[in-house]
């Protein structure tokens, strides 16, 4: 079988020429490394030093939370459980929720203490509750990082306190954040909580964008002397003139101050919404073509996509998008519904900006002996 390629012209069918807003230059962000991800399309919109290895500080707690959420969802941990407060947790340095060993907190309270107050004591108690000890939990963290494809991430603790070999990158942090938001939507609202009081001590969420930008609903801050001031911010806004709700995620690491990480993150999110757009090219389940089938009970098959095909692109570049559909030909029955029969590659110039399998929207059973024989002969003589 040989690959067959044809090009789909996008602009005519989407009215793309009507969009004429100018795109601003790339944003200037005062940070050691930064990245802007469109979670709606799973595309990096802009970045600088995205693969620079950094100290993640309390951004580490995103992975800690991910594993705790998984344990709760799998019923290995209950929200009303009160895990004991170990000496390691009680004496944890840095940010704390001020746990009292005589009055253990519930898992629900510990999660809020870790997420809202960035409590290192809460992180250690949760790690011990899931895995028995923090070192055993760290092993789970590194295993999960490998599963997610976080190629430049290694954990040494559950809190983010500085340690040899403990590091990550802005790219890996964006991937981890995406997994957390998509896999645990039921827990994600915890990241929008603006304050939490425990043990008669009220502490505000350190993510200042929650207080000044109503579209921001997460995600996490971090700070150590080695890491500088870090912030991962997630926002969701309606896209004007479209039914698309677009979620952007900014990762800013190594900013010079608390105020700077807030300002630079806001700048990055605003730039992304103002100068780029998510475009829906194809709708899930809707046929994009009808293709000839050989040796089948029916002569052709309709094909489409399992999910909508969306791409992010600068507003001045939308009309330049091209879609190449590569499919194997000849298509031979039997073909199962949902079977991959090709691949769509969306390009901007020579760059592939999106790629998605093309699937059969219906099954095609194999023809009888005579039908198969006839098509075999036609194929042999080149139709």
N, C-alpha and C positions, 0 to 999 in steps of 0.2 A: 504494500500500500504506500502511496505517495502523498505528501502534504499538499493541499490545494489552498491557495491564498487568494482572498479577494478583499477589496477595500470598501468600507462603508463610509459614505460621505455624511458627516454629522451636521454640518452647519445648516444645510437646507431644511432638515427635518426638525431642528430645535430652535430656529429663529435666533441663532447666536449673534447674527450681525447687528441685532438691536441693542446689544450691550456695548457701550462705548466709553465707559468710565476709565479714566487714566489710572495706570498703576504707579504708585510711588516707588522710589528707590528702596532697596532693602533697608530694614530698620537698623539703626545703630544702637546696640544694646551694651551697656556698661556692665559686663559680667565675664567671668572666666570662660564659661561655655554656656550655650543656650540653644534651644530648639523649640519650634512651633509645630505641633502635630494636629492635623485635622482628623479626629477620631471617626467622624462620619464617613470618611473615605479611606481612612488608614494611610494617609500620605503625609510625609514631612513637607511642610510648606516652606520653611526657612530654617536655617541652622548655622551655627558657628562653633567649631571645635566639638562637634557632637560625639566624637569618639575619644575625647581627651579623658584619661582616667582621673577621677576625682574622689575625694573623701565625701561620702554621701550624708554624713551627720545623721540627723533624725529622719531624713528621707528613707533611711533603712527601715523604719517602722511600717512602710507600705508593704514590704514583704512579710513582716511580722503579722500585720493585720490580715494579709491574704491567707496565710496558713491558719490563723485563728478562725477566720470566716469559714474556711473549708472544713475545719473540725466541727464547727457548730452545725453547718449544713449537713454533714455526714453523721450528726448525732453522737460524736465522740466528746462533745463538750456542750454544756447547757448554759443558757444565759443567766439562770438563777443560781448556778453553782458558785460556791465561795472558796476558791483555792487558797491554801495557806500562804502566808507572806514569809518567804525565806529570809535569812539574814542577808543574803546577797541582794535581794530586792530592797529590803528595808534600808540598807546602807548605800544604795545606788547613788552615785553622784550626778550632778547635772539637773536637768528639769525633772520635776517629780509631781505626783498627785498627792503625796504625803500619806501613804498607806500606814495603817496601824496594825501591827501583828496581832493585837488582841481583838480586833474587829475586822476580819477579812472582808474585802469588797466582793461583790458579785462580778461575774464575767461581764455583764452589761456595764457596770460601773467602771471596770478595768478598761474596757474598750474605749469608753468616753474619756477616761483619764489618759490613755495612750494617744488617742486621736486628737482630742481637743486641747489637752494640757501638755501633750508630748511627754508624758511621764515615763522616765526610764524605769522606775520601780514597777509600774503597771506592765511594761513590756516584758520584764524578767518574770514576773508572776505568771503572765499568760504563756510565755515560752515554756516555763516549767510545767504548767497545767497541760499543755498539749503533748510535750515530749518527755517529761520526767526531769529534765535538766536543761539548762541553757545550751551547753555544748551539743546535746542531742538535737535540740531544736535548730541550732546553727547548721547541723548536717542536713536537716530537712530543707532549710532555706537554700543552701547551695544546690541541693538536688532539684528543687523547684526552679531555681534560676537556670539550670541546664535545660530543663524541660521547656521553659519559656523561650529558650534561645538567647538568653542574656549572656553574650559571649565574653563580655569584659567586666563581669560582676563576680565578686567573691565576698562572702560575709564572714566575719569573725565574732559577731555578737548580734543580739536582737535589738539593740538600742541605737546604735550608730555612734557610740563613743569611739574615739580614735583608737585604732589597733593596727598592727602590721598586717598587710595583705587585704585589709578591709577597704574595698573600693568599687566603683561603678563608673558609668558614663551617662551623659544626658540622653543618648539614644536608648540605652538600656532602661533608664528610668521612665522614659516615655512608653516603652513597651510594657513594663510592669504596671504602670498606671492604667494603661488600656485594658490589660487583663483584669485588674481589680474592678474597674468600672463596669465592664461587660459581664464578668462572671458573678458578681455579687451586687446586683442593683438594689437588693433589699437592705443591704448594709451601707450603701453609698451615702444616704442622707446623713449619716453620722459626721461626714466631713464638712457639712454645712452648718453644724452646731456652733454658735458664736461664743458660748461660754459654758463652763461646767463647774459646779460646786461640789466638793467632797471634803469631808472632815472639817466642815465649816470654813473652808478656804475656796473662794471663787476665783477662777482664772479664766481670762479671755482666750479665745482661739488666736494664735499668733499670725494667722493668715489675714492680714488687714484688708485684702480685697473683698472678703466676705462682708465687710462693713461699708464699702464704698461703691461696689459694682454689683447690682442686683442679679446680673447674669452669671456671676461666679458662685459655684456651689461646692468647691473643694480646691485644693486637695491637701497639701502638707508643706510645712516649713522645716528648715533645718539650719543649724548653725554650730560651728566649732571654730576655733582659731585657724585650724588647718583648712576647713571647708569654706570659710567665709559665710556669707549670708545666702541661703538657698530657698527657692520657692517653686513648687509645682502648683500651677493654678489651672483649674478646669472651668470653662464657661460654656453655656449653651444659649444661643440666640436664634430667633427666627431670621431666615434669609429673605430680605425684601423681594417681592414679586415671585415668591416660590413657596411651596408647602413644606420645604425642607427645614428641619430644625438642625442647626449645625453646632456640633460640639468641638471646640478647639481646646488644646492642652498646651500650656507653655511650661517649659522647664528652664529655670534660670539658676545657675550655680556660680558661687564665688563673687557675688555682688559685694559692694563695700560697706553696706549698712542695712539695717532693717528697712528703713525708708527706701533705700535704693532698690532692694529686691522687689518691693511693692510697685514702685514707679516703673521699673524696667519690665516687669511682668505685665502690667496694665498696658504699657506701650506696645508690647509684642502682641497681645491679644487684640487690641484695637486695630493695629496694622493688618493683622490677618483678616479680620472681618471686613475692613474697609477696602482692601486691595485684592483679595482673592475670593473665589466663589466655588461652591460645590455644584457640579452639573450632573444631572441624572441623564445618562445616555440611553440606558435600556431599563425596562421594568421587569421585575422577576415574574416568571411564569408566562410571559407574553412572547409569542413566536417572533423571532428576528429573521427567520428564513425557512424555506422548505427545500429539503435536499433529497436527491435521488437515492433510493435504496436498492441494492441488488440482492437477488435470491430471497426476497421477502414476499409475504402475502399482500402487502401494499407497496406501491411503487415509490413512495416518498415518505419523508418524515419531517415534522416541524421541530425546530430546535430553539432553545432560549436559555435563560439563566436562572439559577437557584435563588439568587438575591439581586436586588437592583444594582446596576453598574453605575457608580458615582465616581467622579474624579474631581480633584481640587486643582484649580489653575488660576493664574493671574487674570483679572477681568479683561485685560487687553489681549490675552492670548487664546481666548475661548474658541475663536473662529479658526485657529490653527490646529485644533485637535483632529487627528485621523485615527480611524479604527481599522485594524487588520484582523480578519478572521481566518485563522489557519485550521483547516480540518482535514482529516484523513479521507482520501478517496481511492478506490471506491468504498462506499459504506456497505458492509455485508450483514445481512440478517443471520441470526436473530439479534435484535437490539432491545435492551431493557429500558424501561422508563427511567430517566435520570442518568443514563449511561453517558459518559463523556465522549463526545464525537468531534471535539475541536477545542480551540482556545481563542479567546479574544485578546488582542493586544492593542491598547490605546496609546497612541504616541503623540508627543509634542516635539516636532522636529524629529531628531533621531533618538530621543529619550522615551523609553517606555514608562508611562505614568500610571498605568493600571493593567492588570492581567487577570482574566477570569475564565474558568472552563465553560464551554458551551455544552449543554446537556440535551439529550433527547426528551421531548415533552410527552411522548407516548411510546409504547412498546410496539415493535414490529416482529411478528412471528416469522419463522422460517417458512418458505413456500414448500409446496410438495415437490416430489422428485422431478417431475417434468419442468416445473418452473425453475428449479435450481439448475437443471441441466441446460435449459435455454439461456439463462443468464451467464452460465459458465462459458457457453459457446460464444455469446456476444462479447464477453470480456476477453476471450482468447483472440477473437478476430479484431478487437479494438472497436467494438460496437459498429 
